[in-house]
Every structure is written in C-alpha cells, then in structure tokens.
Amino acid sequence: MIDPDAAAEAWERYRRGEANAFSRRIYLGRGAQTFDEVRRRYRLDPEFHATIDRYVQEFERLLAELNRDNADETATQTYLNSETGMVYTMLAHASGRLG
C-alpha cells in the first residue's frame, strides 16, 4: 500500500521542515484509494475520527519515548518503516497531521 522508499524520502523531507512532504505518490496500487477512503471516513465519522486520533497520538508518544531514549534516530526509523509505522503514516496523513 505504501512505497517504503517514497515514505522514507517523505519522512526525511518532513524532518527537514518541508510542509507538504507527504503526497499521494507514496501510495502503491490501491493504497491511494484506501487513503482517500480513510480521509473521507475521518471527516464524516466521529467514532472513526476519534479512533484514528487515539492511534496517532499513541504512536507519536512511542516515537517521543524512542527519541528521548536513543541518541540516534535508528529506532525511530525502524518503527516508521515497520507495518505499524506505515499504518501510522497513512492515518496521520489522512487526518491532516502530515500536511
């Protein structure tokens, strides 16, 4: 669903401060269609909206802990490149947190 190379590049650009680092080009195959559906449901379904917000907040809490405990970003990169991290990327992107 997500091109790992394109996602890694988007994360690098995002960390450098690029506001629109994430775009639909990170999605493969039906990934763009799934992104559109998640974004639509996020806007229309309050329960879905709340669930996504909780997931995103919890993942960001985990990333903050990793950053606090590790001098380098290796662990953070590992999490972001994992399947769970790809879910986070899509949900955070669809909810507007990543531009």
N, C-alpha and C positions, 0 to 999 in steps of 0.2 A: 504493500500500500504506500509506503514511503521509501523514496530512494535514499539509502543511508549516506551516500556521498553528497547528494544535494542537501540533505538535512544537516550534515556536519558543516558544510560550507555556510549554510544559513545561520547556524549557531555561532560560527566564528564571526560572521558579519554582524550579527546581533550583539555579541560581546564587545565588538569594536564601536558600537553605538549606532549602527545603521537602523533607522526606524522601520523600514519596510524590507527587512532581510528575508522574511518568510513570504512565499508566494505559492500559488498552486503548482508551480513547476517541481516542487519537492515530492509530489504525489505520483505514483505509478498506477497504471491501469485504472481500476475502479476506485482508486484512492481519492481522486478529485471528486468523484460523485459521492463517496462516503463523506468527505469533508463538507460538501455542500449540504448534505442531509443533516449532519451533526450541527452545522451552523444554523440551519433552518429550525431544527428542533430546539436548539439552545435559545433562540429568540422567542419561540412560541410556547414552550412547555416549561412552566415554572419549576416543576419537580425535577425534570431533566437538567435544567439550568443549575439548580442547587446541587445536584449530584456531581455535575462537571466541576462546579466551583470547589466543592469539597475535595475531589480527586486532585485538581490542580494545586490547591493550597497545600495538601498533604505532600505531594511530590516536591513542591518548592521548599517545604520545611525540610524534607530529606536532603535536598540539594544544599540547603543552607548549612545543615549539620556536616555534610561531607566537606564543604568549603572551609568550615571552621576547623575541622579535624585534620585536614590534609593541606600541606603547603602547595602542592601542585594540583592541577585540575584533572589528573588521570582518572580518579574515581568518578568525578562528575561526568567526564566524557563517556566512561563505561556505562553509567546509568542512562545517560541521554541516548546512547546508541543501542541500548537493550530494547526488547519488545515493549516493556513497560514505559521506557523513555519515549519510544515512538508514539505510543498511545497518548502520553502526556503532551508531546509536541502537537499532535493533531487536535487534541482537546483545547490546549492553550491557544493554538492558532485559531480554531473555530470560535472560541469565546472572545477573541479580540485582544488577548493578553500579549500576543506576539506581533501585533500590527496587522 
